[in-house]
């Protein structure tokens, strides 16, 4: 069954990219925050990310992918906010698994707080659920469920979500843990076929990102 799942890796990637919008930094075009990147905040964003050394040799690191989603939600509109840094980790893959991280630094703490509030609002979550279902319409993927799940606290604020989908009857699980650290937001996304992502590993990876975020944003 793993082989059948891997044949649909493009579809699984679609699920992952849509789920990544939970960070509220993946809006594209209309609703996108303004970008005024600085060298320092770009470096801060990159410093938070997962690295090849965080994984065993069985994982292959693919180039960082564009995390932009192709949808608009009024509840998640960030056109009044400003980003000063943004980065994506490579995509780490092994049989039946996909892991990646993303980080964004806002120009001010107020902007970061506003982004967080919109991203975890009831209206924002409802919009994301509806958009995920709409984006998968006509594909080989069927969304089974989407919502918050319990997870240890990370950073100053954090939230964890799980999307469960089926690909020709095979279950695919997408866990996203997003966190706010000072005026930055970071997220870890873990896709696993057949069973939920291993929670001990997800806790380890999110702990690394949170610790790196605390260090990178110290004094910012």
N, CA and C atoms as a LAMMPS dump frame, in Angstrom:
ITEM: TIMESTEP
0
ITEM: NUMBER OF ATOMS
660
ITEM: BOX BOUNDS ff ff ff
-5.0000000000000000e+02 5.0000000000000000e+02
-5.0000000000000000e+02 5.0000000000000000e+02
-5.0000000000000000e+02 5.0000000000000000e+02
ITEM: ATOMS id mol type element x y z
1 1 1 N 0.823 -1.213 0
2 1 2 C 0 0 0
3 1 3 C 0.854 1.258 0
4 2 1 N 2.065 1.177 0.582
5 2 2 C 2.95 2.335 0.564
6 2 3 C 3.261 2.734 -0.865
7 3 1 N 3.498 1.739 -1.735
8 3 2 C 3.819 2.03 -3.129
9 3 3 C 2.682 2.789 -3.781
10 4 1 N 1.448 2.347 -3.524
11 4 2 C 0.293 3.04 -4.085
12 4 3 C 0.227 4.471 -3.582
13 5 1 N 0.558 4.679 -2.322
14 5 2 C 0.54 6.031 -1.771
15 5 3 C 1.57 6.914 -2.456
16 6 1 N 2.767 6.391 -2.655
17 6 2 C 3.824 7.184 -3.265
18 6 3 C 3.491 7.569 -4.693
19 7 1 N 2.681 6.779 -5.36
20 7 2 C 2.272 7.133 -6.721
21 7 3 C 1.433 8.407 -6.735
22 8 1 N 0.889 8.734 -5.562
23 8 2 C 0.045 9.927 -5.46
24 8 3 C 0.752 11.034 -4.677
25 9 1 N 2.058 11.069 -4.748
26 9 2 C 2.808 12.043 -3.951
27 9 3 C 2.436 13.474 -4.308
28 10 1 N 2.1 13.742 -5.557
29 10 2 C 1.698 15.096 -5.936
30 10 3 C 0.412 15.503 -5.228
31 11 1 N -0.503 14.568 -5.116
32 11 2 C -1.759 14.862 -4.439
33 11 3 C -1.528 15.034 -2.948
34 12 1 N -0.696 14.179 -2.372
35 12 2 C -0.367 14.315 -0.954
36 12 3 C 0.283 15.67 -0.707
37 13 1 N 1.155 16.09 -1.626
38 13 2 C 1.8 17.402 -1.49
39 13 3 C 0.762 18.516 -1.502
40 14 1 N -0.287 18.367 -2.296
41 14 2 C -1.353 19.366 -2.322
42 14 3 C -2.001 19.478 -0.956
43 15 1 N -2.308 18.331 -0.337
44 15 2 C -2.887 18.348 1.005
45 15 3 C -1.957 19.078 1.964
46 16 1 N -0.659 18.78 1.871
47 16 2 C 0.312 19.382 2.773
48 16 3 C 0.39 20.883 2.58
49 17 1 N 0.41 21.325 1.343
50 17 2 C 0.557 22.761 1.081
51 17 3 C -0.671 23.538 1.533
52 18 1 N -1.854 22.965 1.34
53 18 2 C -3.063 23.645 1.816
54 18 3 C -3.075 23.693 3.334
55 19 1 N -2.682 22.594 3.968
56 19 2 C -2.653 22.564 5.437
57 19 3 C -1.666 23.577 5.978
58 20 1 N -0.603 23.831 5.231
59 20 2 C 0.406 24.778 5.692
60 20 3 C -0.172 26.181 5.835
61 21 1 N -1.277 26.453 5.164
62 21 2 C -1.915 27.764 5.284
63 21 3 C -2.364 28.054 6.706
64 22 1 N -2.41 27.045 7.567
65 22 2 C -2.79 27.245 8.963
66 22 3 C -1.856 28.204 9.681
67 23 1 N -0.646 28.405 9.151
68 23 2 C 0.276 29.338 9.775
69 23 3 C -0.142 30.78 9.549
70 24 1 N -1.123 30.981 8.669
71 24 2 C -1.61 32.312 8.3
72 24 3 C -0.532 33.13 7.615
73 25 1 N 0.496 32.49 7.071
74 25 2 C 1.521 33.209 6.311
75 25 3 C 1.576 32.724 4.875
76 26 1 N 0.656 31.845 4.496
77 26 2 C 0.743 31.25 3.17
78 26 3 C -0.279 31.797 2.187
79 27 1 N -0.863 32.951 2.486
80 27 2 C -1.804 33.544 1.556
81 27 3 C -1.062 34.041 0.313
82 28 1 N -1.724 34.017 -0.821
83 28 2 C -1.079 34.457 -2.058
84 28 3 C -1.926 35.535 -2.708
85 29 1 N -1.257 36.517 -3.337
86 29 2 C -1.972 37.546 -4.073
87 29 3 C -2.828 38.382 -3.144
88 30 1 N -4.139 38.43 -3.433
89 30 2 C -5.069 39.181 -2.604
90 30 3 C -4.996 38.685 -1.166
91 31 1 N -4.823 39.602 -0.232
92 31 2 C -4.731 39.242 1.177
93 31 3 C -3.33 38.984 1.671
94 32 1 N -2.34 39.033 0.777
95 32 2 C -0.962 38.769 1.167
96 32 3 C -0.408 39.933 1.985
97 33 1 N 0.385 39.668 3.029
98 33 2 C 1.013 40.77 3.763
99 33 3 C 2.047 41.465 2.89
100 34 1 N 2.291 42.716 3.182
101 34 2 C 3.346 43.444 2.482
102 34 3 C 4.696 42.852 2.862
103 35 1 N 5.64 42.888 1.945
104 35 2 C 6.973 42.333 2.196
105 35 3 C 8.016 43.45 2.201
106 36 1 N 8.604 43.66 3.359
107 36 2 C 9.712 44.605 3.497
108 36 3 C 10.816 43.892 4.26
109 37 1 N 11.439 42.959 3.556
110 37 2 C 12.423 42.099 4.186
111 37 3 C 13.689 42.857 4.564
112 38 1 N 14.211 42.503 5.729
113 38 2 C 15.496 43.041 6.165
114 38 3 C 16.483 41.881 6.268
115 39 1 N 17.742 42.191 6.134
116 39 2 C 18.767 41.152 6.212
117 39 3 C 18.72 40.434 7.554
118 40 1 N 18.546 41.186 8.632
119 40 2 C 18.549 40.596 9.964
120 40 3 C 17.352 39.674 10.173
121 41 1 N 16.161 40.116 9.758
122 41 2 C 14.984 39.282 9.983
123 41 3 C 14.921 38.094 9.028
124 42 1 N 15.509 38.226 7.854
125 42 2 C 15.631 37.07 6.979
126 42 3 C 16.519 36.009 7.632
127 43 1 N 17.6 36.461 8.225
128 43 2 C 18.503 35.527 8.921
129 43 3 C 17.801 34.891 10.109
130 44 1 N 16.981 35.66 10.825
131 44 2 C 16.247 35.107 11.958
132 44 3 C 15.281 34.014 11.504
133 45 1 N 14.572 34.275 10.413
134 45 2 C 13.624 33.284 9.91
135 45 3 C 14.344 31.996 9.512
136 46 1 N 15.446 32.115 8.814
137 46 2 C 16.187 30.924 8.375
138 46 3 C 16.749 30.144 9.556
139 47 1 N 17.132 30.851 10.604
140 47 2 C 17.745 30.184 11.758
141 47 3 C 16.773 29.277 12.502
142 48 1 N 15.467 29.496 12.342
143 48 2 C 14.476 28.704 13.068
144 48 3 C 14.191 27.348 12.433
145 49 1 N 14.537 27.196 11.173
146 49 2 C 14.058 26.065 10.384
147 49 3 C 14.709 24.726 10.745
148 50 1 N 14.044 23.653 10.351
149 50 2 C 14.62 22.32 10.451
150 50 3 C 15.764 22.171 9.457
151 51 1 N 16.754 21.338 9.829
152 51 2 C 17.958 21.169 9.032
153 51 3 C 18.176 19.685 8.729
154 52 1 N 18.965 19.383 7.708
155 52 2 C 19.253 17.97 7.412
156 52 3 C 19.821 17.207 8.607
157 53 1 N 20.615 17.877 9.429
158 53 2 C 21.214 17.208 10.582
159 53 3 C 20.186 16.807 11.638
160 54 1 N 18.957 17.313 11.523
161 54 2 C 17.893 16.957 12.462
162 54 3 C 17.277 15.593 12.152
163 55 1 N 17.637 15.021 11.002
164 55 2 C 16.999 13.801 10.53
165 55 3 C 18.022 12.686 10.328
166 56 1 N 17.527 11.468 10.351
167 56 2 C 18.39 10.327 10.067
168 56 3 C 18.7 10.298 8.572
169 57 1 N 19.732 9.547 8.171
170 57 2 C 20.129 9.504 6.751
171 57 3 C 19.065 8.95 5.806
172 58 1 N 18.018 8.299 6.331
173 58 2 C 16.999 7.749 5.437
174 58 3 C 16.133 8.853 4.821
175 59 1 N 16.18 10.053 5.385
176 59 2 C 15.41 11.171 4.846
177 59 3 C 16.192 11.87 3.744
178 60 1 N 15.503 12.209 2.674
179 60 2 C 16.094 12.95 1.562
180 60 3 C 15.595 14.383 1.627
181 61 1 N 16.51 15.343 1.541
182 61 2 C 16.142 16.76 1.583
183 61 3 C 15.93 17.277 0.168
184 62 1 N 14.724 17.711 -0.12
185 62 2 C 14.391 18.316 -1.399
186 62 3 C 14.443 19.832 -1.243
187 63 1 N 14.688 20.582 -2.339
188 63 2 C 14.743 22.04 -2.232
189 63 3 C 13.481 22.618 -1.615
190 64 1 N 13.642 23.736 -0.934
191 64 2 C 12.502 24.401 -0.305
192 64 3 C 11.455 24.73 -1.35
193 65 1 N 10.201 24.49 -0.99
194 65 2 C 9.094 24.746 -1.909
195 65 3 C 8.395 26.039 -1.533
196 66 1 N 7.703 26.617 -2.505
197 66 2 C 6.897 27.806 -2.269
198 66 3 C 5.708 27.426 -1.401
199 67 1 N 5.506 28.125 -0.292
200 67 2 C 4.417 27.77 0.623
201 67 3 C 3.133 28.54 0.365
202 68 1 N 3.073 29.281 -0.723
203 68 2 C 1.889 30.101 -0.978
204 68 3 C 0.698 29.243 -1.342
205 69 1 N -0.448 29.597 -0.775
206 69 2 C -1.685 28.949 -1.159
207 69 3 C -2.387 29.812 -2.194
208 70 1 N -3.333 29.233 -2.952
209 70 2 C -3.995 29.986 -4.007
210 70 3 C -5.419 30.318 -3.635
211 71 1 N -5.665 30.822 -2.457
212 71 2 C -7.021 31.092 -2.034
213 71 3 C -7.075 32.39 -1.243
214 72 1 N -8.297 32.853 -1.025
215 72 2 C -8.48 34.072 -0.24
216 72 3 C -9.573 33.856 0.777
217 73 1 N -9.312 34.257 2.009
218 73 2 C -10.306 34.267 3.071
219 73 3 C -10.298 35.654 3.702
220 74 1 N -11.441 36.287 3.79
221 74 2 C -11.501 37.603 4.411
222 74 3 C -11.019 37.541 5.856
223 75 1 N -11.329 36.444 6.538
224 75 2 C -10.942 36.306 7.943
225 75 3 C -9.432 36.218 8.113
226 76 1 N -8.707 35.856 7.043
227 76 2 C -7.259 35.698 7.114
228 76 3 C -6.515 36.753 6.308
229 77 1 N -7.211 37.777 5.876
230 77 2 C -6.584 38.834 5.083
231 77 3 C -5.486 39.512 5.897
232 78 1 N -4.267 39.578 5.339
233 78 2 C -3.14 40.204 6.022
234 78 3 C -2.561 41.366 5.215
235 79 1 N -3.361 41.919 4.33
236 79 2 C -2.853 42.995 3.478
237 79 3 C -2.503 44.253 4.265
238 80 1 N -2.973 44.342 5.503
239 80 2 C -2.64 45.491 6.346
240 80 3 C -1.406 45.234 7.213
241 81 1 N -0.816 44.024 7.097
242 81 2 C 0.336 43.659 7.909
243 81 3 C 1.602 43.646 7.059
244 82 1 N 2.756 43.614 7.734
245 82 2 C 4.038 43.657 7.027
246 82 3 C 4.965 42.56 7.522
247 83 1 N 5.531 41.809 6.575
248 83 2 C 6.543 40.806 6.873
249 83 3 C 7.933 41.397 6.664
250 84 1 N 8.834 41.115 7.582
251 84 2 C 10.217 41.567 7.429
252 84 3 C 11.178 40.398 7.216
253 85 1 N 10.65 39.155 7.273
254 85 2 C 11.476 37.987 7.015
255 85 3 C 10.615 36.772 6.782
256 86 1 N 11.07 35.873 5.913
257 86 2 C 10.323 34.642 5.669
258 86 3 C 11.265 33.599 5.091
259 87 1 N 11.098 32.329 5.509
260 87 2 C 11.952 31.257 4.999
261 87 3 C 11.238 29.927 5.115
262 88 1 N 11.607 28.999 4.24
263 88 2 C 11.092 27.634 4.256
264 88 3 C 12.254 26.667 4.316
265 89 1 N 12.096 25.61 5.081
266 89 2 C 13.121 24.573 5.126
267 89 3 C 13.04 23.725 3.865
268 90 1 N 14.052 22.889 3.619
269 90 2 C 13.874 21.853 2.605
270 90 3 C 12.702 20.965 2.997
271 91 1 N 12.203 20.194 2.048
272 91 2 C 11.184 19.191 2.337
273 91 3 C 11.902 17.864 2.545
274 92 1 N 11.732 17.284 3.71
275 92 2 C 12.423 16.053 4.071
276 92 3 C 11.472 14.874 3.85
277 93 1 N 11.891 13.919 3.039
278 93 2 C 11.01 12.816 2.679
279 93 3 C 11.685 11.471 2.901
280 94 1 N 10.881 10.502 3.294
281 94 2 C 11.258 9.098 3.313
282 94 3 C 9.993 8.331 2.984
283 95 1 N 10.043 7.036 2.95
284 95 2 C 8.887 6.249 2.515
285 95 3 C 7.638 6.586 3.319
286 96 1 N 6.653 7.158 2.64
287 96 2 C 5.373 7.464 3.272
288 96 3 C 5.355 8.669 4.176
289 97 1 N 6.44 9.451 4.238
290 97 2 C 6.504 10.605 5.132
291 97 3 C 7.025 11.849 4.41
292 98 1 N 6.493 12.995 4.808
293 98 2 C 6.963 14.292 4.326
294 98 3 C 7.005 15.233 5.518
295 99 1 N 8.122 15.927 5.721
296 99 2 C 8.261 16.867 6.832
297 99 3 C 8.866 18.159 6.306
298 100 1 N 8.362 19.268 6.777
299 100 2 C 8.955 20.556 6.426
300 100 3 C 8.627 21.575 7.507
301 101 1 N 9.315 22.707 7.462
302 101 2 C 9.042 23.784 8.412
303 101 3 C 9.054 25.115 7.676
304 102 1 N 8.433 26.098 8.292
305 102 2 C 8.377 27.433 7.727
306 102 3 C 8.479 28.447 8.859
307 103 1 N 8.98 29.63 8.55
308 103 2 C 9.084 30.689 9.564
309 103 3 C 8.851 32.042 8.913
310 104 1 N 8.154 32.9 9.621
311 104 2 C 7.905 34.261 9.162
312 104 3 C 8.149 35.227 10.312
313 105 1 N 8.756 36.352 10.005
314 105 2 C 8.99 37.395 11.002
315 105 3 C 8.215 38.63 10.564
316 106 1 N 7.413 39.158 11.461
317 106 2 C 6.63 40.361 11.167
318 106 3 C 7.403 41.596 11.604
319 107 1 N 7.082 42.703 10.974
320 107 2 C 7.814 43.937 11.244
321 107 3 C 7.616 44.417 12.668
322 108 1 N 6.439 44.138 13.241
323 108 2 C 6.151 44.572 14.608
324 108 3 C 5.469 43.446 15.377
325 109 1 N 5.527 43.524 16.692
326 109 2 C 4.821 42.549 17.528
327 109 3 C 3.316 42.655 17.305
328 110 1 N 2.814 43.875 17.094
329 110 2 C 1.38 44.057 16.86
330 110 3 C 0.933 43.317 15.601
331 111 1 N 1.749 43.367 14.559
332 111 2 C 1.414 42.65 13.325
333 111 3 C 1.404 41.146 13.568
334 112 1 N 2.382 40.652 14.309
335 112 2 C 2.437 39.22 14.606
336 112 3 C 1.227 38.791 15.431
337 113 1 N 0.857 39.597 16.411
338 113 2 C -0.309 39.285 17.24
339 113 3 C -1.588 39.252 16.399
340 114 1 N -1.708 40.22 15.473
341 114 2 C -2.894 40.269 14.618
342 114 3 C -2.955 39.049 13.707
343 115 1 N -1.823 38.66 13.138
344 115 2 C -1.77 37.476 12.289
345 115 3 C -2.177 36.231 13.061
346 116 1 N -1.65 36.098 14.265
347 116 2 C -1.96 34.925 15.081
348 116 3 C -3.45 34.866 15.404
349 117 1 N -4.008 35.989 15.84
350 117 2 C -5.422 36.022 16.224
351 117 3 C -6.314 35.631 15.053
352 118 1 N -5.98 36.112 13.857
353 118 2 C -6.792 35.768 12.695
354 118 3 C -6.623 34.295 12.318
355 119 1 N -5.404 33.815 12.406
356 119 2 C -5.123 32.447 11.997
357 119 3 C -5.809 31.406 12.844
358 120 1 N -5.951 31.661 14.142
359 120 2 C -6.556 30.676 15.042
360 120 3 C -8.008 31.004 15.38
361 121 1 N -8.57 32.022 14.736
362 121 2 C -9.96 32.388 15.001
363 121 3 C -10.904 31.323 14.445
364 122 1 N -12.102 31.292 14.992
365 122 2 C -13.102 30.344 14.5
366 122 3 C -13.397 30.584 13.027
367 123 1 N -13.515 31.857 12.646
368 123 2 C -13.795 32.189 11.248
369 123 3 C -12.655 31.747 10.341
370 124 1 N -11.42 31.943 10.81
371 124 2 C -10.274 31.531 10.016
372 124 3 C -10.224 30.033 9.829
373 125 1 N -10.471 29.281 10.899
374 125 2 C -10.438 27.823 10.81
375 125 3 C -11.568 27.297 9.928
376 126 1 N -12.748 27.901 10.021
377 126 2 C -13.857 27.479 9.176
378 126 3 C -13.545 27.732 7.706
379 127 1 N -12.927 28.866 7.428
380 127 2 C -12.57 29.194 6.048
381 127 3 C -11.545 28.206 5.51
382 128 1 N -10.543 27.882 6.323
383 128 2 C -9.517 26.933 5.896
384 128 3 C -10.111 25.556 5.629
385 129 1 N -11.034 25.134 6.473
386 129 2 C -11.671 23.828 6.277
387 129 3 C -12.442 23.805 4.954
388 130 1 N -13.199 24.865 4.708
389 130 2 C -13.987 24.934 3.473
390 130 3 C -13.08 25.002 2.246
391 131 1 N -11.986 25.756 2.368
392 131 2 C -11.068 25.898 1.241
393 131 3 C -10.361 24.586 0.943
394 132 1 N -9.968 23.879 1.989
395 132 2 C -9.314 22.587 1.801
396 132 3 C -10.236 21.619 1.065
397 133 1 N -11.495 21.577 1.479
398 133 2 C -12.441 20.701 0.791
399 133 3 C -12.605 21.11 -0.671
400 134 1 N -12.705 22.409 -0.908
401 134 2 C -12.901 22.897 -2.278
402 134 3 C -11.697 22.601 -3.156
403 135 1 N -10.477 22.788 -2.608
404 135 2 C -9.273 22.562 -3.393
405 135 3 C -9.098 21.098 -3.769
406 136 1 N -9.644 20.192 -2.959
407 136 2 C -9.496 18.767 -3.228
408 136 3 C -10.604 18.214 -4.103
409 137 1 N -11.625 19.027 -4.385
410 137 2 C -12.725 18.579 -5.229
411 137 3 C -12.208 18.226 -6.616
412 138 1 N -12.57 17.063 -7.08
413 138 2 C -12.137 16.631 -8.401
414 138 3 C -10.799 15.935 -8.419
415 139 1 N -10.115 15.887 -7.273
416 139 2 C -8.829 15.186 -7.197
417 139 3 C -9.05 13.781 -6.656
418 140 1 N -7.955 13.041 -6.517
419 140 2 C -8.041 11.682 -5.976
420 140 3 C -8.128 11.677 -4.459
421 141 1 N -8.08 12.862 -3.858
422 141 2 C -8.064 12.962 -2.404
423 141 3 C -9.439 13.356 -1.873
424 142 1 N -9.863 12.719 -0.789
425 142 2 C -11.104 13.096 -0.109
426 142 3 C -10.777 13.467 1.322
427 143 1 N -11.184 14.659 1.731
428 143 2 C -10.951 15.095 3.101
429 143 3 C -11.916 14.386 4.035
430 144 1 N -11.377 13.742 5.06
431 144 2 C -12.185 13.035 6.047
432 144 3 C -12.483 13.939 7.236
433 145 1 N -11.459 14.611 7.749
434 145 2 C -11.651 15.478 8.912
435 145 3 C -10.539 16.514 8.991
436 146 1 N -10.817 17.561 9.724
437 146 2 C -9.842 18.625 9.928
438 146 3 C -10.198 19.366 11.202
439 147 1 N -9.217 19.562 12.087
440 147 2 C -9.493 20.309 13.303
441 147 3 C -8.302 20.313 14.239
442 148 1 N -8.473 20.974 15.374
443 148 2 C -7.404 21.059 16.358
444 148 3 C -7.225 19.737 17.088
445 149 1 N -5.983 19.506 17.5
446 149 2 C -5.658 18.318 18.291
447 149 3 C -4.785 18.753 19.466
448 150 1 N -4.798 18.012 20.571
449 150 2 C -3.951 18.365 21.717
450 150 3 C -2.469 18.232 21.361
451 151 1 N -1.66 19.146 21.917
452 151 2 C -0.215 19.081 21.698
453 151 3 C 0.456 19.957 22.752
454 152 1 N 1.675 19.582 23.189
455 152 2 C 2.383 20.4 24.189
456 152 3 C 2.604 21.831 23.687
457 153 1 N 2.628 22.778 24.622
458 153 2 C 2.828 24.184 24.272
459 153 3 C 4.209 24.394 23.66
460 154 1 N 4.253 25.281 22.669
461 154 2 C 5.496 25.663 22.019
462 154 3 C 5.513 27.177 21.864
463 155 1 N 6.651 27.807 22.158
464 155 2 C 6.743 29.252 22.028
465 155 3 C 5.819 29.965 22.997
466 156 1 N 5.506 31.229 22.679
467 156 2 C 4.592 31.999 23.523
468 156 3 C 3.152 31.525 23.351
469 157 1 N 2.811 31.126 22.128
470 157 2 C 1.486 30.6 21.811
471 157 3 C 1.672 29.487 20.795
472 158 1 N 0.79 28.517 20.827
473 158 2 C 0.888 27.466 19.821
474 158 3 C -0.47 26.808 19.618
475 159 1 N -0.606 26.162 18.483
476 159 2 C -1.823 25.428 18.16
477 159 3 C -1.439 24.284 17.232
478 160 1 N -2.139 23.168 17.362
479 160 2 C -1.864 22.001 16.525
480 160 3 C -3.151 21.576 15.825
481 161 1 N -3.001 21.178 14.565
482 161 2 C -4.133 20.773 13.747
483 161 3 C -3.818 19.451 13.054
484 162 1 N -4.875 18.722 12.742
485 162 2 C -4.705 17.499 11.957
486 162 3 C -5.756 17.452 10.856
487 163 1 N -5.281 17.205 9.642
488 163 2 C -6.169 16.908 8.52
489 163 3 C -6 15.437 8.181
490 164 1 N -7.104 14.74 8.011
491 164 2 C -7.088 13.344 7.606
492 164 3 C -7.778 13.25 6.253
493 165 1 N -7.082 12.633 5.308
494 165 2 C -7.63 12.485 3.966
495 165 3 C -7.442 11.046 3.51
496 166 1 N -8.148 10.672 2.452
497 166 2 C -7.96 9.347 1.862
498 166 3 C -7.542 9.507 0.406
499 167 1 N -6.628 8.648 -0.017
500 167 2 C -6.194 8.578 -1.41
501 167 3 C -6.479 7.158 -1.871
502 168 1 N -7.516 6.983 -2.666
503 168 2 C -7.948 5.655 -3.099
504 168 3 C -8.081 4.703 -1.909
505 169 1 N -8.7 5.192 -0.848
506 169 2 C -8.954 4.372 0.324
507 169 3 C -7.815 4.315 1.326
508 170 1 N -6.657 4.861 0.994
509 170 2 C -5.52 4.871 1.914
510 170 3 C -5.544 6.172 2.703
511 171 1 N -5.459 6.078 4.018
512 171 2 C -5.489 7.268 4.856
513 171 3 C -4.135 7.985 4.842
514 172 1 N -4.203 9.313 4.742
515 172 2 C -3.029 10.173 4.835
516 172 3 C -3.307 11.194 5.927
517 173 1 N -2.359 11.349 6.845
518 173 2 C -2.515 12.253 7.985
519 173 3 C -1.555 13.429 7.833
520 174 1 N -2.074 14.632 8.046
521 174 2 C -1.258 15.842 7.97
522 174 3 C -1.367 16.575 9.302
523 175 1 N -0.295 16.584 10.082
524 175 2 C -0.256 17.319 11.347
525 175 3 C 0.514 18.613 11.149
526 176 1 N -0.043 19.708 11.633
527 176 2 C 0.614 21.016 11.57
528 176 3 C 0.645 21.594 12.98
529 177 1 N 1.837 21.945 13.438
530 177 2 C 1.995 22.633 14.724
531 177 3 C 2.546 24.011 14.425
532 178 1 N 1.808 25.03 14.791
533 178 2 C 2.223 26.402 14.537
534 178 3 C 2.421 27.126 15.859
535 179 1 N 3.368 28.036 15.884
536 179 2 C 3.707 28.709 17.141
537 179 3 C 4.08 30.163 16.893
538 180 1 N 3.837 31.005 17.886
539 180 2 C 4.282 32.396 17.838
540 180 3 C 5.388 32.588 18.856
541 181 1 N 6.456 33.236 18.413
542 181 2 C 7.588 33.55 19.272
543 181 3 C 7.933 35.016 19.036
544 182 1 N 7.639 35.856 20.011
545 182 2 C 7.858 37.287 19.848
546 182 3 C 7.076 37.763 18.62
547 183 1 N 7.747 38.388 17.652
548 183 2 C 7.041 38.845 16.452
549 183 3 C 7.226 37.882 15.277
550 184 1 N 7.534 36.645 15.597
551 184 2 C 7.697 35.613 14.567
552 184 3 C 6.657 34.515 14.721
553 185 1 N 6.361 33.845 13.614
554 185 2 C 5.539 32.65 13.615
555 185 3 C 6.312 31.55 12.894
556 186 1 N 6.262 30.355 13.438
557 186 2 C 6.931 29.209 12.821
558 186 3 C 5.987 28.024 12.855
559 187 1 N 6.194 27.094 11.944
560 187 2 C 5.337 25.913 11.895
561 187 3 C 6.125 24.707 11.417
562 188 1 N 5.705 23.547 11.896
563 188 2 C 6.232 22.269 11.428
564 188 3 C 5.065 21.475 10.876
565 189 1 N 5.235 20.95 9.676
566 189 2 C 4.216 20.146 9.029
567 189 3 C 4.754 18.738 8.834
568 190 1 N 3.948 17.746 9.203
569 190 2 C 4.378 16.352 9.135
570 190 3 C 3.269 15.554 8.465
571 191 1 N 3.555 14.979 7.303
572 191 2 C 2.603 14.155 6.572
573 191 3 C 3.012 12.7 6.714
574 192 1 N 2.068 11.842 7.039
575 192 2 C 2.372 10.42 7.216
576 192 3 C 1.254 9.586 6.602
577 193 1 N 1.627 8.545 5.879
578 193 2 C 0.638 7.654 5.29
579 193 3 C 0.291 6.537 6.26
580 194 1 N -0.965 6.14 6.233
581 194 2 C -1.484 4.979 6.954
582 194 3 C -1.716 5.195 8.443
583 195 1 N -0.926 6.029 9.1
584 195 2 C -1.087 6.252 10.548
585 195 3 C -0.722 7.698 10.859
586 196 1 N -1.208 8.241 11.984
587 196 2 C -0.831 9.605 12.355
588 196 3 C 0.681 9.72 12.51
589 197 1 N 1.246 10.901 12.262
590 197 2 C 2.687 11.102 12.456
591 197 3 C 3.099 10.692 13.862
592 198 1 N 4.281 10.108 14.008
593 198 2 C 4.757 9.711 15.343
594 198 3 C 4.885 10.928 16.248
595 199 1 N 4.113 10.941 17.319
596 199 2 C 4.049 12.134 18.154
597 199 3 C 5.359 12.433 18.883
598 200 1 N 6.118 11.406 19.243
599 200 2 C 7.406 11.667 19.887
600 200 3 C 8.344 12.414 18.957
601 201 1 N 8.319 12.055 17.68
602 201 2 C 9.172 12.728 16.705
603 201 3 C 8.661 14.138 16.426
604 202 1 N 7.351 14.303 16.345
605 202 2 C 6.796 15.632 16.126
606 202 3 C 7.113 16.548 17.299
607 203 1 N 7.065 16.015 18.512
608 203 2 C 7.427 16.812 19.681
609 203 3 C 8.897 17.205 19.631
610 204 1 N 9.744 16.279 19.207
611 204 2 C 11.176 16.585 19.116
612 204 3 C 11.441 17.685 18.083
613 205 1 N 10.845 17.564 16.923
614 205 2 C 11.096 18.529 15.849
615 205 3 C 10.536 19.905 16.193
616 206 1 N 9.324 19.949 16.75
617 206 2 C 8.761 21.242 17.124
618 206 3 C 9.542 21.87 18.271
619 207 1 N 10.079 21.016 19.158
620 207 2 C 10.927 21.539 20.234
621 207 3 C 12.182 22.199 19.69
622 208 1 N 12.774 21.606 18.659
623 208 2 C 13.955 22.197 18.029
624 208 3 C 13.627 23.555 17.424
625 209 1 N 12.519 23.614 16.683
626 209 2 C 12.134 24.877 16.047
627 209 3 C 11.828 25.938 17.098
628 210 1 N 11.122 25.56 18.162
629 210 2 C 10.798 26.526 19.212
630 210 3 C 12.06 27.058 19.882
631 211 1 N 13.003 26.17 20.178
632 211 2 C 14.25 26.606 20.82
633 211 3 C 15.05 27.52 19.907
634 212 1 N 15.1 27.175 18.632
635 212 2 C 15.82 28.027 17.679
636 212 3 C 15.12 29.371 17.501
637 213 1 N 13.792 29.332 17.544
638 213 2 C 13.055 30.582 17.432
639 213 3 C 13.3 31.496 18.625
640 214 1 N 13.321 30.917 19.819
641 214 2 C 13.594 31.717 21.018
642 214 3 C 14.97 32.375 20.914
643 215 1 N 15.947 31.614 20.45
644 215 2 C 17.304 32.139 20.313
645 215 3 C 17.371 33.218 19.232
646 216 1 N 16.736 32.941 18.086
647 216 2 C 16.797 33.887 16.967
648 216 3 C 16.09 35.205 17.288
649 217 1 N 15.003 35.133 18.057
650 217 2 C 14.219 36.333 18.322
651 217 3 C 14.59 37.016 19.629
652 218 1 N 15.618 36.551 20.287
653 218 2 C 16.038 37.172 21.552
654 218 3 C 16.39 38.641 21.308
655 219 1 N 15.72 39.511 22.023
656 219 2 C 15.987 40.944 21.894
657 219 3 C 15.319 41.604 20.699
658 220 1 N 14.593 40.821 19.885
659 220 2 C 13.976 41.396 18.683
660 220 3 C 12.623 42.03 19.01
